Amino acid sequence: MALTLMFIMIVLLVLGFPMMIPLTAAALTGFYMMFGGVGQMDTFIQQVLGGIRPASLIAVPMFILAADIMTRGQSASRLIDMVMTFIGHIRGGLAISTATSCTLFGAVSGSTQATVVAVGSALRPKLLRAGYSDSFSLALIINSSDIAFLIPPSIGMIIYGVISETSIAELFIAGIGPGLMILCFFSLYCLYYATVNKVPTEPKATWKERMQATRKALWPLMFPLIIVGGIYGGVFSPTEAAAVCVLYAMILEFGVFRSLNSRDVFTIARSTGLITAVVFILVGVGNGFSWIISFAQIPQTILEAVGISQMGPMGVLASISIAFFVACMFVDPIVVILVLTPIFAPAIEATSLDPVHVGIVITLQVAIGSATPPFGCDIFTAIAIFKKPYWEVIRGTGPFIAMLLLSAALLVMFPQIALFLRDIAFG
């Protein structure tokens, strides 16, 4: 049965169907194979609806809406300008500014694809004018955007928290350490690349220009403070933080900056509605699919076949890392989290692994896979936004993927990279 469902998904993906179609077809096929008809279809429908019932999922469309408002407004450009004035003049400074801007915007939007659009559209032309190759610039933008999956708020963490019943607040704060570690690795590589290729430096900004840029960026910088400070100060929950972000984004862009007007409301609402509909269809059908494979005891069969029951905690984490990384090279990250998390749940529980640590490992692997050939979703976002051919987009990704995999290995071996802030906040 497992091979049949996998075959259906792969064939439909190769034929070009959007991810919701292969997932739905596989789920319905699995249901038919188990029950032999549609007489108990109401049970499957209940599982699908149950997947989108958790209140925590309300945060997903809220963060998507907030990111859409900020991307179309001035928040992203103000953050980028501030970063540029402080580090744009050092060797590799423009590239480091790009990685840093992706991190900051990730702390505002929680979406890798929104970060590719917002930061990439603004900084790629500057990188090219400064002497960086297009392959390096595209790879830097795509892979730096992965940090948005780790820095709170993270849509991937919300989905994992709902599926595994893990504290989303703890996941949020645990993602900060790994995100900053990756930023450090990328910054060092940018310095090396600029030195070897003799990329000229940018003019140094005056302190007056820095203060002006910082003053303009103060309002957008409040986003991470509101999210992190509000959640860990006990003011509101992660779901409520998402609603506050939307309100704050609207106040900024419509009221303070006046970068948007009433005509933009429909465009933003339609875009958010379409993305949310796709995400919730994937979540609902993914929950139904997970119920089917659990009912058929496919997870237990797979885990026994690979001998995971004899593995210790490190072996289980290594298996999880490999499975999620490979899967996200071909399939949408949300679907991978929905499908694979229940499969590994028995092994995680048996080895008494910290579910927050596991969640950060999974989130990082999902982020890496999202920018890894052949079908990483961020690659195709870049193709659509920058109008570049596939091979040009992926040509420079090798060093960044290597650094991300090194980060993943360090995270598996040293859990405190993720857990030290969690332990301080919740210890």
C-alpha positions in Angstrom: 0.0 0.0 0.0 2.8 2.4 0.9 4.5 1.9 -2.5 1.2 2.4 -4.3 0.5 5.7 -2.6 4.1 6.9 -3.2 3.8 5.9 -6.9 0.6 7.9 -7.3 2.1 11.0 -5.7 5.3 10.8 -7.8 3.5 10.3 -11.1 1.1 13.2 -10.5 3.9 15.5 -9.4 5.9 14.6 -12.5 2.9 15.3 -14.7 2.8 18.8 -13.2 -0.2 18.8 -10.9 -0.1 21.2 -7.9 0.8 19.4 -4.6 -2.8 19.4 -3.3 -3.9 17.0 -6.2 -1.3 14.3 -5.6 -1.8 14.4 -1.9 -5.6 14.2 -2.2 -5.4 11.4 -4.8 -3.1 9.4 -2.6 -5.3 9.9 0.5 -8.5 8.8 -1.4 -6.7 5.8 -2.9 -5.5 4.7 0.5 -9.0 5.1 1.9 -10.5 3.0 -0.9 -7.8 0.3 -0.5 -8.6 0.0 3.2 -12.4 0.3 3.2 -13.2 -0.8 -0.4 -15.7 2.0 -1.2 -17.2 5.3 -0.1 -19.5 4.1 2.5 -17.3 5.4 5.3 -16.2 8.5 3.5 -17.7 10.6 6.3 -14.9 9.3 8.6 -12.3 10.6 6.2 -14.0 13.9 5.9 -14.1 14.2 9.6 -10.3 13.7 9.7 -9.8 16.3 7.0 -11.9 18.9 8.9 -10.2 17.9 12.1 -6.8 18.8 10.6 -7.8 22.5 10.2 -9.8 22.7 13.4 -6.9 23.6 15.9 -7.1 27.2 17.0 -3.4 27.6 16.6 -3.7 27.4 12.9 -5.4 30.8 12.9 -1.9 32.2 13.2 -1.0 30.9 9.7 -3.3 33.2 7.6 -2.6 36.1 10.0 1.2 35.9 9.5 0.7 35.4 5.7 -1.5 38.6 5.7 1.0 40.6 7.7 3.9 39.5 5.4 1.9 40.5 2.3 1.1 43.9 3.8 4.8 44.5 4.7 6.1 43.2 1.4 3.9 45.6 -0.6 4.6 48.5 1.7 7.8 50.1 3.0 8.7 47.9 6.0 11.1 45.6 4.0 12.9 48.4 2.2 13.4 50.4 5.5 15.0 47.3 7.2 17.3 46.7 4.2 18.4 50.4 4.1 19.2 50.3 7.8 21.4 47.1 7.5 23.2 48.5 4.5 24.3 51.7 6.3 26.0 49.8 9.0 27.7 46.9 7.2 27.5 47.7 3.5 31.0 49.2 3.4 33.0 46.3 4.7 34.5 43.6 2.5 31.5 41.5 1.4 29.3 43.9 3.2 26.5 44.0 0.6 26.2 40.2 0.6 26.3 40.1 4.4 23.6 42.8 4.4 21.5 40.6 2.1 21.8 37.6 4.5 21.1 39.9 7.5 18.1 41.5 5.8 16.7 38.0 5.1 17.0 37.2 8.8 15.4 40.4 9.9 12.5 40.1 7.4 12.1 36.5 8.5 11.6 37.8 12.0 8.8 39.9 10.5 7.1 37.6 8.0 7.9 33.9 8.9 7.8 33.0 5.2 10.8 32.0 3.1 9.0 32.8 -0.2 7.9 36.3 1.1 11.6 36.9 2.0 12.8 35.9 -1.4 10.4 38.4 -3.0 10.9 41.3 -0.5 14.7 41.1 0.0 15.7 39.6 -3.3 13.8 42.1 -5.5 15.5 45.0 -3.7 19.1 43.7 -3.3 19.8 41.5 -6.3 20.2 44.5 -8.7 22.6 46.0 -6.1 24.6 42.8 -5.8 25.0 42.6 -9.6 26.1 46.2 -9.9 28.6 45.7 -7.1 30.3 42.9 -9.0 28.8 39.7 -7.5 28.0 37.0 -10.0 24.3 36.3 -10.7 24.6 32.7 -9.6 26.1 33.7 -6.3 23.5 36.4 -5.7 20.6 34.1 -6.5 22.0 31.4 -4.3 22.6 33.8 -1.4 19.1 35.2 -1.6 17.4 31.8 -1.8 19.4 30.1 1.0 19.4 33.2 3.3 15.6 33.2 3.0 15.7 29.8 4.7 16.6 31.5 7.9 13.1 32.9 7.9 11.9 29.4 8.6 13.9 29.3 11.8 13.5 32.9 13.2 10.1 33.4 14.8 7.4 33.6 13.7 7.7 30.5 11.5 4.8 29.0 9.6 6.6 25.6 9.5 7.0 25.6 13.3 3.3 26.4 13.7 2.3 23.4 11.5 4.8 21.1 13.3 3.5 22.3 16.7 -0.1 21.6 15.8 0.7 18.1 14.4 2.9 17.0 17.2 1.1 18.9 20.0 4.4 20.7 20.9 4.4 24.2 22.4 4.7 26.7 19.6 6.0 29.4 21.9 8.9 27.1 22.9 9.6 26.2 19.2 9.7 29.9 18.3 12.4 30.8 20.8 14.4 27.6 20.2 14.7 28.6 16.5 16.6 31.8 17.2 20.0 30.2 18.1 20.2 28.0 14.9 19.1 30.9 12.8 21.8 33.2 14.1 24.4 30.4 13.7 23.5 30.0 10.0 23.7 33.8 9.5 27.3 33.7 10.9 28.3 30.9 8.5 26.8 32.8 5.6 28.5 36.0 6.6 31.9 34.4 6.8 31.4 32.8 3.3 30.4 36.2 1.9 33.6 37.7 3.3 35.6 34.9 1.8 33.9 35.2 -1.6 34.3 38.9 -1.8 38.0 38.7 -0.9 38.8 36.0 -3.4 36.9 37.6 -6.2 38.1 41.1 -5.3 34.6 42.6 -5.1 34.8 46.3 -4.5 33.4 47.7 -1.3 30.5 50.1 -1.0 30.9 53.7 0.1 30.9 54.0 3.9 27.7 55.7 5.3 28.1 58.6 7.7 26.8 58.3 11.2 24.1 60.8 10.3 22.9 58.5 7.5 23.0 55.6 9.8 20.9 57.4 12.4 18.4 58.5 9.7 18.1 54.9 8.4 17.7 53.5 11.9 15.1 56.1 12.8 13.1 55.1 9.6 13.5 51.4 10.5 12.4 51.7 14.2 8.8 51.0 13.4 9.4 47.8 11.4 11.9 46.7 14.1 9.1 46.6 16.5 7.7 43.5 14.9 10.1 40.9 16.4 9.9 42.8 19.7 6.1 42.6 19.7 6.1 38.9 18.7 8.9 37.6 21.0 8.4 40.1 23.9 4.6 39.7 23.8 4.7 35.9 23.8 7.4 35.4 26.4 6.2 38.3 28.5 2.8 36.5 28.9 0.9 39.3 27.2 -0.5 37.1 24.4 -0.3 33.7 22.8 1.4 33.0 19.5 -2.0 33.0 17.8 -2.9 36.4 19.3 0.6 37.6 18.4 -0.2 36.9 14.7 -3.4 39.0 15.0 -1.4 41.9 16.6 1.1 41.7 13.8 -1.6 42.2 11.2 -3.0 45.2 13.1 0.5 46.7 13.5 1.3 46.1 9.9 -1.9 47.9 8.8 -1.3 50.8 11.1 2.3 51.2 9.7 1.6 50.8 6.0 -1.8 52.5 5.8 -1.4 55.1 8.5 2.2 55.9 9.4 4.0 55.3 6.1 1.0 55.8 3.9 2.5 53.4 1.4 -0.8 51.6 0.8 -4.3 52.8 0.2 -7.8 51.4 0.1 -7.4 50.1 -3.4 -4.6 47.8 -2.2 -6.8 46.1 0.4 -8.6 43.9 -2.2 -5.3 42.8 -3.9 -3.7 41.9 -0.5 -6.8 40.1 0.8 -7.1 38.1 -2.4 -3.5 37.1 -2.4 -3.6 36.1 1.3 -6.9 34.2 0.7 -5.4 32.2 -2.1 -2.3 31.2 -0.2 -4.3 30.4 2.9 -6.7 28.2 1.0 -3.8 26.2 -0.5 -2.1 25.8 2.9 -5.4 24.7 4.7 -6.2 22.2 1.9 -2.8 20.7 2.4 -3.1 20.7 6.1 -6.6 19.1 6.1 -5.9 16.5 3.5 -2.5 15.9 5.1 -4.2 15.1 8.3 -6.5 12.7 6.5 -3.5 11.1 4.8 -1.7 10.8 8.1 -4.8 9.1 9.7 -4.9 6.6 6.8 -1.2 5.6 7.0 -1.4 5.4 10.8 -4.6 3.2 10.6 -2.8 0.9 8.1 0.3 0.9 10.4 2.5 2.0 7.6 4.8 4.1 10.0 5.5 1.0 12.1 6.2 -1.1 9.1 8.6 1.5 7.6 10.4 2.1 10.9 10.9 -1.6 11.5 12.2 -2.1 8.0 14.9 0.4 8.5 15.7 -0.9 12.0 15.0 2.4 13.7 13.7 0.6 16.8 17.3 -0.5 17.5 18.7 3.0 17.1 19.5 5.4 19.9 18.5 9.1 20.0 21.3 10.2 17.6 20.4 7.5 15.1 16.7 8.6 15.2 17.7 12.2 14.7 20.0 11.3 11.9 17.2 9.3 10.2 14.7 12.2 10.7 17.2 14.6 9.2 17.9 12.5 6.1 14.2 11.8 5.5 13.0 15.4 5.8 15.9 16.8 3.8 15.4 14.4 0.9 11.6 14.7 0.9 11.7 18.5 0.7 13.9 18.3 -2.3 10.8 17.0 -4.1 7.7 18.0 -2.1 6.2 21.1 -0.5 7.6 21.6 3.0 4.2 21.8 4.7 3.2 18.4 3.1 6.5 16.9 4.3 5.9 18.0 7.9 2.3 16.7 7.8 3.2 13.3 6.3 6.5 12.4 7.9 6.0 13.8 11.5 3.4 11.1 12.4 5.6 8.4 10.8 8.5 9.2 13.2 6.4 10.0 16.2 6.6 6.5 17.7 10.5 6.5 17.4 10.7 10.0 18.9 8.5 8.9 21.9 10.4 5.7 22.4 13.8 7.4 22.6 12.5 10.2 24.8 13.8 12.9 22.5 12.9 16.5 23.4 10.0 17.3 21.0 11.2 21.0 20.7 14.7 19.9 19.7 13.2 17.5 17.2 11.0 20.3 15.9 13.9 22.6 15.2 15.9 19.8 13.5 12.9 19.1 11.3 12.3 22.8 10.6 16.0 23.3 9.6 15.9 20.2 7.3 12.7 21.5 5.7 14.3 24.9 5.2 17.3 23.3 3.5 15.2 21.1 1.3 13.2 24.1 0.2 16.2 25.6 -1.5 17.8 22.3 -2.7 17.4 20.9 -6.3 15.6 19.4 -8.0 12.3 20.8 -6.8 12.9 23.0 -3.8 10.0 25.5 -3.7 12.2 28.6 -3.1 14.1 27.8 -6.4 10.9 28.1 -8.4 9.9 31.2 -6.5 13.2 32.8 -7.6 12.7 31.6 -11.2 9.3 33.3 -11.3 10.4 36.5 -9.6 13.8 37.0 -11.3 12.9 35.5 -14.7 16.1 33.4 -14.7 16.5 29.8 -16.1 16.6 26.9 -13.6 20.2 26.0 -14.0 21.3 29.6 -13.5 19.3 29.8 -10.2 20.8 26.6 -8.8 24.4 26.8 -10.0 25.7 28.6 -7.0 23.8 26.8 -4.3 26.4 24.2 -3.4 28.5 26.1 -0.8 25.3 27.3 0.9 23.8 23.9 1.1 27.1 22.6 2.5 26.9 25.2 5.3 23.3 24.4 6.0 24.0 20.7 6.3 27.0 21.5 8.6 24.6 23.6 10.7 22.1 20.7 10.8 24.8 18.3 11.9 25.9 20.6 14.7 22.3 21.0 15.8 21.9 17.2 16.0 25.1 16.8 18.0 24.7 19.9 20.2 21.0 20.3 21.2 21.7 23.3 23.4 22.2 25.4 20.2 18.5 25.4 20.0 17.5 24.7 23.6 19.5 27.1 25.7 17.2 30.1 25.0 14.2 27.8 25.6 15.6 26.7 28.9 16.2 30.3 30.0 12.7 31.4 29.0 10.8 28.4 30.3 13.2 26.8 32.8 
